[in-house]
Amino acid sequence: MKNRCFWVTDSELYKNYHDDEWGVPVYDDETLFEFLILETFQAGLSWITILNKRENFRKAFDNFDYKKIAKYPESKYESLLQDAGIIRNKLKIRSAITNAQLFIEIQKEFGSFSKFIWSYVNNQPIINKFRSRDEVPATSKISDIISKDLKKRGFKFVGSTVMYAFMQAVGMVNDHTINCFKYIEE
């Protein structure tokens, strides 16, 4: 039996997410945008709720195609509000559209969202050495800075906690506890 991080339940979906995705560095803009959307919808909810609805989100949001999402007309927004397969929060749905537009602006400015976001960690994952759940933070100085920068640019639902969870998800920070089989000692 594999020893996993404290937050993993018996859910196969959760185990697979932990084993195959969480903490693995992501550099392509498409996947970074997917995680940005999922993390913003997760705000105030459990991650398993989002994982259970991930495929519904994928269908509802055109496979997380930020170029399409950025151009959603009001009719698409209204249809998303009626989609029981996703989180039907008016502000979060509106923010997905706004954030897609701003994501494209960052790409124009920096060449890619990846270059922009990874610059906060000098293009290198931060490998922490946490032993227990009590040591794993909900935010960091870097997530505070990213949050402030994104909010300044107009992004929504990108508080420091959301951004730290995003950093963990896309491998900017590796918070697998040292007793987890996925922990990598550098």
Order of alpha helices (4+ residues) and beta strands (2+ residues): alpha-alpha-alpha-alpha-alpha-alpha-alpha-beta-alpha-alpha-beta
